[in-house]
Amino acid sequence: MTTTPRLPDAEAASIEIRPLTEARMDDFAAVANPNKREKHCWCLSHRLSAREIKERGAGDRFAAMRSLSAEPIAPGVIAYQDEMPVGWCSISPRSQIPLLAKSKLIRPVDDVDVWSIICMMVRPGYRRQGVNRRMLQGAVDYARSFGAPAVEAYPVDPEGRMDQTMAFVGTRKMFEQVGFEVIGVSDAQASRMPRLIMRRVLGEN
């Protein structure tokens, strides 16, 4: 059984992880789209079709994401450092991420009802400070609170530094630090590198 990695007390104490709710949408925007670009993804590309965005938000992607934040299972978690929103991790049951659920490139390994991490980001100025590790652990804990049997991610394994344009998928090392293990290789690529299938099975630890 994989044990839960323990973070240094100081790091764990300074960073808090909270689910995205309607009341925290401005905090989400501060991380995901601080310049308020109108056609920004808003982390919806895997979740809602153009028709659904029109139905949920009258065509406004931010409003459509707000509607998702009002649902019982949040579309992700926000990392806070001293009450400042500094990170975002998109996590949900795979079955609730339509583009991933029907993907021909990242196919299910088995019948386990996994939750999937599909995007993560940390604000400039807060990177390389342990935010990602704490945020990923918080995302796993959030999935566990809903009884998730396992959490998956689909990162790459770069030899050097990751291309920032594709950094949202994460790296193998990053996920190994919080207890994920490689269980397969998908047919998808990021920065011309194969995206791995990594999983953390959830139990008592």
N, C-alpha and C positions, 0 to 999 in steps of 0.2 A: 504494500500500500504506500502511495506517495504521501509524504508528510508535508505539512504546510510550512513553507519557508518563513522564518521569523526575521522581521526587519529590525534594524537598530531602534531602540526606544525613542531616541530623539527624532528620528525620521518619521516613525509612526505617529508620534504625538503631534507633529506640526502639520500633518496632512490629513484631511478628513474627506471621506467619499460619501456623496449623497446622490440619490436617484434624481433624474430630471423630472421636474413637475412644472405645472403651468407657472407657478410663482418663481421658478428658477430659469425661465426662458431667457431673460436678459443676461444671466450668468453664462448660459450656454452660448449665447451670441458673442459674449466677450471673448470666448475661447475659439469658437468655430468660425466666426465671421465678424471680427471687430470693426471692419470698415463698412459693414452693412451693405455689401454688394448685392444688388437686386437679384441677379441670376445665380447666386451662390448655391451650391449643392444642398446645404443644410442637412447633410447626412440622410437624404431621402432617396438617393438613386437606387438603392437596393430594396427600398421599402414600399414606395408608392408609385403607381403609374401616373402619367400626365392627367388621365381622367380622374383618378382618385385625389390628386392634388387640387384639381379644379373643384371637386365635390367637397373636400375637407376645408380648403382655404381660399375658395374663389380664385384659384390660380396662384395665390401667394404661398410660396414654399415655407416661409417662416410661420404663417398661420396654420399651414397643414401640419408642420412639426409640432406646433402648440397643441393641436388636436390629439396627436399621439401621446404627448406628455400628460394628457388628462386621463389616459387609460390605466387600468389596474397595474399592468406591467409597464414600467417606464422604458423608453427606447434606448436608455443608456444611463451612465453615471457621470457626475462632475466631480473633479478633484479640487479641493480648496486648500490653500496654504494661508494660514492666518486670515481666514474668511475671504481671501481673494480667489476667484475662480481661475484655476491655472491649467486644467486638463479636462479632456472629454474622452470617454470610451463608449462606443456604440455596442451594446450587447442585448440580445433578445433570444428567445427560443428560435432555433433555425426555422421552424415552421411558420414563424411570423415575419420572416424576411423573404418575401416571394422570389426575388431575383436569385438569391442564394439557394432557396429550396428547390428551384427548378434548373439550377445551373448544370450544364453539361461538362463543365471544366472542373468544378469542385463538387464531386459527387459524394453522397453519404458513404461512409465506410461500413456502417452496419445499421441496425434498426434502433439504436439508442436515441432517445429524444433529447439531443444535445442542445445547449445554448451556444450561440456563436458570437464571437467578437469580430466585427467587420471593419472597424475604423477606430483609430486612437490618435490623439494629438495633444501636445503640450505647448503652451504659449512661449514665444521667445522670451528669454530672460529667466525661464524656470526649467530649462532643459538641463540634462546631466546632473540633476540634483536628487534623483531617486523618486521623482513624481510618477514616472511610468510604472515602476515596480509597485508602489503603493496603490496606484489607481487600478492596475490589473488585479491585484489581490482584492481590492474593494469590489471590483466587478464580479469576481468569482464568488465572493461572499454574498453579493446581491442575488446572483443566480441560485446559490445554495438556499437562501431564505425562501425561495419559491419551490424548493424541492427538486431542483435540476439535478439529474444524475451525472452530468459531465458538462464541461465547457470546452469548446474548440476554438482554435484560431488558425489563420492561414498566412503565416509570415514567410519571409525569405531568409536565406542564410548567406549574407554577403561576406566576401573576404575582407573588404575594407569598409569605409563609411557608406551608409545607405544614401541613395539618391533622395533628396528631400521631397521631390515631387511624388514619390511613392512611399514615403516614410509612414503613411497612415496604416500600412499593412503590418508593420512591426518586424522584428527580427527573431530568429531562432533563439539567440542568446537571451534576449529580453524575456521571452516566455519560459525558457528553461529556469530562469531565476525565480519564477513563482510556481514551479512545480509541473509545468506542461512537458509532455513527452511527444516525440515524433511518432506518428502511427501510420504515416503514408505520405505520398507525394501526389499533388493534384496535377491536372493538365493546364492549370492557369499559370500565368507568369506576371511578374512585376519587375520592371527594370531589366527585362530579359533573363530573369532568374526564376526557376520554378517555385511556386508557392507550396510550402509544406502543409501537411495537415497535422496539427499538434493538438493534443487533448490532455485535459486534467480531469481525472475521475474524482468525483466528490463523494466523500464518506464522512467519517467522524472528524478527520483532521482538516 
